[in-house]
Amino acid sequence: MGAPEGEPAEPPPQKFGLEGLALIAVLVPAMFYFGFGVIDGFAIGFTAFLVLLAAAVEYLPGLMDREAERQRLAQESGHPDAVRKLRWYDGMALLWLLAIPFGPAFSWMVNNWFGVDRHNYALMLQATALVCVVIPLLGALVMLRFARRGNWPLVLGIVAVGTAFPVAMGWSAAVDVVRGPQWQDVVITDLTDVDYMTSVGTIMENDAVFFMLADGRRLTRDDDIAPRLGPARLLVLRTYGHIIDADPRQLGGTGQGDNQYE
C-alpha cells in the first residue's frame, strides 16, 4: 500500500546488503585469529553460518512475497494445480533449518558431556553423523524444490552454505562410523594443555588435552588415557582425530588394549 498523495514514501528498512555480508565474512575470521591465533574449520563454518543468517534476513522476505504473489495469480487464473502443494517430506526443510545451528551444538555438548571412549564411540559418532550430515543433506534435497527460474542462484547459494556448516562439523565422525578405529604405533613428542578463563574470572586448566605426534598430527584423547611422551600404541579414530584407547604396556590406558580392531 503506497503513501498518501503529497506525503513522501517511507524509505525501505536498512538491512545488511552485500557490503554487510562482506564485512561479516572478513571480521569474524579476524576475531578468531586475534582471539585464538588460528582460523580453523570451525571459524570458517561459523562465519559461513552468520553470512547465511544475514543473507536470509536480506533476501528471504522478498522471495516469500514473490512466492505468495505467484500462488495468488495461479489461483486467480483457474489453475490450482500450478500452486505448489505441500508434501509430507516438506517437513525436512524445517529439520534442515534447525540442523544448521543445533546439529553441531548438540554434537558438541553431548560429546563433551559424555566423552568419546572405546565403549561408546560408535553411538557418539553415529549421533553426530545423523544430526550433522544425514539430516542436513536430506533437507537440502527438499530445499531445492523452492528453486525457481528467478531465484535459483540465491536458493542454491543459501542451501549450499547452510548445508556446508553442519556437514563440515560432522564429516569426520561420519567417515569414522564407516571405517572404525585403528591401532597405530606412534611417537608422542609433546603434550599440549588448554587453559581458559570463565565468565567469573577463574582459570580452568585442562592438562594434556592434545597429543602431538612425530608425524605432525594433533590428537585429542579419552580422559582415562594417561599422558606420557615417547613411543606408544594407540587406538585412534583417524578422521575424528581422537584416541579412545592405548596399549597399557606402552602408555597408561584403560587396560583393555588388544587387537580386536585390527
C-alpha positions as MATLAB code, in Angstrom:
seq = 'MGAPEGEPAEPPPQKFGLEGLALIAVLVPAMFYFGFGVIDGFAIGFTAFLVLLAAAVEYLPGLMDREAERQRLAQESGHPDAVRKLRWYDGMALLWLLAIPFGPAFSWMVNNWFGVDRHNYALMLQATALVCVVIPLLGALVMLRFARRGNWPLVLGIVAVGTAFPVAMGWSAAVDVVRGPQWQDVVITDLTDVDYMTSVGTIMENDAVFFMLADGRRLTRDDDIAPRLGPARLLVLRTYGHIIDADPRQLGGTGQGDNQYE';
ca = [
       0.000    0.000    0.000;
       1.598    3.292   -1.085;
       1.867    6.514    0.844;
      -0.986    9.087    0.549;
      -0.586   11.774   -2.110;
       1.554   14.674   -1.012;
       3.389   12.631    1.604;
       6.860   11.220    0.963;
       7.090    7.475    0.811;
       8.737    5.784    3.760;
      12.292    4.690    2.993;
      12.826    0.933    2.839;
      14.238   -0.614    6.025;
      18.001   -0.764    6.122;
      19.391   -4.305    6.065;
      22.807   -5.840    5.606;
      23.375   -5.519    1.882;
      26.301   -7.036    0.052;
      28.685   -4.717    1.921;
      27.421   -6.021    5.256;
      27.783   -9.645    4.161;
      31.355   -8.975    3.026;
      32.111   -7.253    6.342;
      30.899  -10.295    8.294;
      32.999  -12.596    6.092;
      36.126  -10.567    6.932;
      35.623   -9.519   10.562;
      34.538  -12.845   12.083;
      37.620  -14.828   10.923;
      39.771  -11.881   12.055;
      38.227  -12.117   15.523;
      39.063  -15.830   15.669;
      42.630  -15.121   14.563;
      43.297  -12.375   17.107;
      41.454  -14.248   19.863;
      42.803  -17.769   19.353;
      45.696  -17.349   16.930;
      44.215  -19.610   14.247;
      41.470  -19.665   11.624;
      40.344  -23.307   11.589;
      37.427  -25.182   10.100;
      35.099  -24.175   12.911;
      35.902  -20.483   12.385;
      35.183  -20.765    8.660;
      31.980  -22.739    9.263;
      30.759  -20.303   11.915;
      31.462  -17.374    9.594;
      29.523  -19.048    6.800;
      26.608  -19.614    9.181;
      26.499  -15.923   10.144;
      26.660  -14.922    6.482;
      23.769  -17.307    5.809;
      21.655  -15.732    8.555;
      22.384  -12.241    7.274;
      21.535  -13.289    3.704;
      18.268  -14.802    4.928;
      17.302  -11.539    6.643;
      18.265   -9.621    3.489;
      16.622  -11.701    0.768;
      14.087  -14.213    2.132;
      11.249  -11.715    2.803;
      11.301  -10.673   -0.853;
      11.362  -14.280   -2.008;
       8.397  -15.121    0.226;
       6.440  -12.123   -1.098;
       7.090  -13.146   -4.703;
       6.094  -16.750   -3.971;
       2.863  -15.606   -2.318;
       2.101  -13.384   -5.330;
       2.808  -16.254   -7.726;
       0.418  -18.538   -5.874;
      -2.266  -15.826   -5.790;
      -2.027  -15.323   -9.537;
      -2.106  -19.079  -10.121;
      -5.298  -19.403   -8.096;
      -6.953  -16.468   -9.888;
      -6.068  -17.962  -13.266;
      -8.155  -21.029  -12.503;
      -5.227  -23.446  -12.461;
      -4.925  -24.624   -8.861;
      -2.505  -27.322   -9.950;
       0.018  -24.574  -10.659;
       0.193  -23.878   -6.928;
       2.856  -25.993   -5.274;
       1.215  -28.330   -2.777;
       2.908  -29.284    0.453;
       4.114  -32.861    0.711;
       4.869  -34.937    3.792;
       8.618  -34.610    3.200;
       8.462  -30.811    3.200;
       8.966  -31.124    6.954;
      12.578  -31.998    6.154;
      13.032  -28.356    5.140;
      12.277  -27.330    8.725;
      14.640  -30.006   10.043;
      17.305  -28.683    7.655;
      16.904  -25.183    9.050;
      17.098  -26.427   12.655;
      20.078  -28.682   11.929;
      22.252  -25.771   10.770;
      22.838  -24.264   14.236;
      21.587  -27.001   16.550;
      23.204  -30.052   14.920;
      26.809  -29.018   15.642;
      25.785  -27.556   19.024;
      24.049  -30.794   20.067;
      27.004  -32.893   18.942;
      29.498  -30.683   20.786;
      27.504  -30.717   24.044;
      26.854  -34.471   24.062;
      30.412  -35.428   23.109;
      31.894  -33.141   25.760;
      29.412  -34.213   28.399;
      29.818  -37.970   27.991;
      33.191  -38.096   26.248;
      34.102  -40.371   23.352;
      35.734  -43.597   24.534;
      36.219  -47.178   23.447;
      32.789  -48.262   24.667;
      30.554  -45.507   23.329;
      32.420  -44.184   20.280;
      30.087  -45.903   17.781;
      26.939  -44.376   19.319;
      28.515  -40.923   19.657;
      29.798  -40.839   16.088;
      26.525  -42.170   14.697;
      24.556  -39.471   16.541;
      26.899  -36.780   15.222;
      26.689  -38.139   11.673;
      22.878  -38.192   11.875;
      22.316  -34.613   13.072;
      25.245  -33.011   11.216;
      25.383  -34.927    7.925;
      22.347  -37.119    7.159;
      19.557  -34.704    8.162;
      21.167  -31.614    6.542;
      21.834  -33.439    3.256;
      18.299  -34.871    3.050;
      16.867  -31.492    3.974;
      18.965  -29.808    1.287;
      17.381  -32.037   -1.368;
      13.929  -30.932   -0.211;
      15.008  -27.268   -0.171;
      15.894  -27.499   -3.853;
      12.156  -27.657   -4.604;
      11.983  -23.936   -3.781;
      14.466  -23.031   -6.531;
      12.772  -21.353   -9.490;
      13.847  -19.532  -12.624;
      14.129  -16.129  -10.984;
      15.708  -17.127   -7.685;
      17.633  -20.359   -8.211;
      21.145  -18.838   -7.775;
      20.176  -17.372   -4.411;
      18.385  -20.514   -3.251;
      21.290  -22.735   -4.289;
      23.738  -20.424   -2.515;
      21.738  -20.424    0.733;
      21.261  -24.199    0.643;
      24.945  -24.817   -0.131;
      26.271  -22.550    2.623;
      23.687  -23.690    5.165;
      24.370  -27.365    4.490;
      28.149  -26.950    4.449;
      28.301  -25.724    8.070;
      26.889  -28.814    9.866;
      28.371  -31.224    7.316;
      31.844  -29.752    7.847;
      31.417  -30.200   11.601;
      30.223  -33.819   11.344;
      32.034  -35.201    8.299;
      34.955  -36.662   10.262;
      32.534  -38.525   12.536;
      30.614  -39.885    9.530;
      33.825  -41.185    7.934;
      34.907  -42.954   11.125;
      31.459  -44.501   11.517;
      32.197  -46.340    8.275;
      35.838  -47.336    8.765;
      36.080  -47.528   12.565;
      39.158  -47.077   14.784;
      42.633  -48.420   14.102;
      45.602  -49.406   16.277;
      48.632  -47.295   15.361;
      52.255  -47.250   16.524;
      53.189  -43.607   17.039;
      55.691  -41.385   18.845;
      54.264  -38.714   21.164;
      56.536  -35.678   21.048;
      54.593  -33.133   23.107;
      51.569  -32.726   25.354;
      49.554  -29.515   24.982;
      47.459  -28.014   27.778;
      44.358  -25.876   27.241;
      43.631  -23.115   29.758;
      40.768  -20.627   29.528;
      39.105  -18.001   31.693;
      35.466  -18.422   32.736;
      32.886  -15.638   32.834;
      33.548  -15.143   36.569;
      37.280  -14.712   36.048;
      38.571  -18.099   37.224;
      41.149  -20.027   35.204;
      40.184  -23.543   34.093;
      43.177  -25.794   33.438;
      42.958  -28.858   31.213;
      46.210  -30.793   31.201;
      47.492  -32.697   28.174;
      44.353  -32.196   26.084;
      46.301  -32.714   22.842;
      48.869  -35.371   21.985;
      51.351  -34.010   19.442;
      52.776  -36.813   17.297;
      56.054  -37.059   15.413;
      54.163  -37.317   12.109;
      52.636  -33.865   12.679;
      49.161  -34.907   13.818;
      47.431  -33.426   16.849;
      45.028  -35.818   18.576;
      42.615  -35.435   21.457;
      42.273  -38.254   23.979;
      39.867  -40.056   26.253;
      40.275  -38.836   29.845;
      41.171  -42.366   31.038;
      44.338  -42.390   28.926;
      47.283  -41.146   30.970;
      49.680  -38.838   29.107;
      53.268  -39.902   28.514;
      55.895  -38.911   25.967;
      57.635  -41.393   23.692;
      56.582  -44.427   21.632;
      53.004  -45.609   22.091;
      50.422  -47.921   20.597;
      47.092  -46.098   20.344;
      43.590  -46.939   19.176;
      42.742  -43.923   17.022;
      39.669  -42.587   15.284;
      41.725  -41.371   12.341;
      39.487  -38.751   10.720;
      37.915  -37.629   14.004;
      41.430  -37.231   15.429;
      40.679  -38.827   18.800;
      42.392  -41.514   20.889;
      39.962  -43.943   22.520;
      42.418  -46.483   23.987;
      46.108  -47.211   24.438;
      48.198  -50.322   24.888;
      48.896  -50.324   28.671;
      52.295  -51.922   28.060;
      53.491  -48.708   26.405;
      51.145  -45.987   27.683;
      48.776  -45.636   30.620;
      45.312  -46.513   29.317;
      42.092  -48.289   30.132;
      43.877  -51.582   30.498;
      41.794  -53.148   27.747;
      44.112  -52.689   24.770;
      44.072  -55.656   22.401;
      43.939  -56.344   18.705;
      40.148  -56.524   18.457;
      40.018  -53.759   15.822;
      42.925  -54.898   13.660;
];
